[in-house]
């Protein structure tokens, strides 16, 4: 397997998408989305951030064109990050004081 | 090792003796950088976790504190970093196709964008210093002492939790800025080597894996910007 050279137009397209999502996240932040459900603003902001990060990882960082071994390393990193969040927050939520002050 | 004869002179000299071929060497370099980046994910992840818990506990204080950050400078810096990721990706492309001149140009633009980011960050830090928003008593004569009228803190929120937001803000953006400073240093080294023609289509792993690092630092900012600057904008205030 030789090195895959990503064409420049792919980089420009990803760059355009990142710019659109950046504008979107700023515009959305000033709308009161919490009237739909509590925390809707945060959910949307994080969803946009995850999409942007995924585009960077897949294309700018070439993971889309990389070997299975690199895929495993990336997914393992995200999986362990998930463990840290889920275990810690579930611990907080199952205590009498929970996540309230 | 018979293969390296047909791969030509440049490939032969760039191949370290403990690898079978250039492909294996290139792959090993990328894997090494990715393992380091996984460690970085956990390292920044712990800070994001601390942020999440304290923000959930003290939402009003965090929103009020966040609204005091300069959203324009934050957004400009987001754009600066995304453009720098594009120029870094193009620098890698020109290393892959062996265009030395364009490679040096794009590495230099990336470095300048990195310095622009740090300059804007310094302006923001200075504003926080002037407004006495540096947490604790780190700087003599400038203890944490926000203007409470400007903060528009709700009655049920404590100014101590505003201070907590600023601890997290400075810890996260400070460590991010430290990564940027290291990145700028790496870019300076790459430019120096690239000018000498060190990187060829056969051997350019240093450019490739430095690119991985640079893009990772960009990703951290992609999460920091909405979480630190945008979280309370919809509930009024801000400037």
Interface residues (C-beta under 8 A of the other chain):
Chain A: X1 X2 X3 X5 X6 X8 X11 X12 X14 X15 X18 X19 X22 X25 X26 X29 X30 X31 X32 X33 X34 X41 X42 X45 X46 X48 X49 X52 X53 X56 X57 X59 X60 X61 X62 X66 X67 X69 X70 X73 X74 X76 X77 X78 X80 X81 X84 X85 X88 X89 X92 X99 X100 X101
Chain B: X23 X26 X27 X30 X31 X34 X35 X37 X38 X41 X42 X45 X46 X49 X52 X53 X56 X57 X58 X71 X75 X78 X79 X82 X83 X85 X86 X88 X89 X90 X93 X96 X97 X208 X211 X212 X215 X216 X218 X219 X222 X223 X225 X226 X227 X230 X231 X233 X234 X235
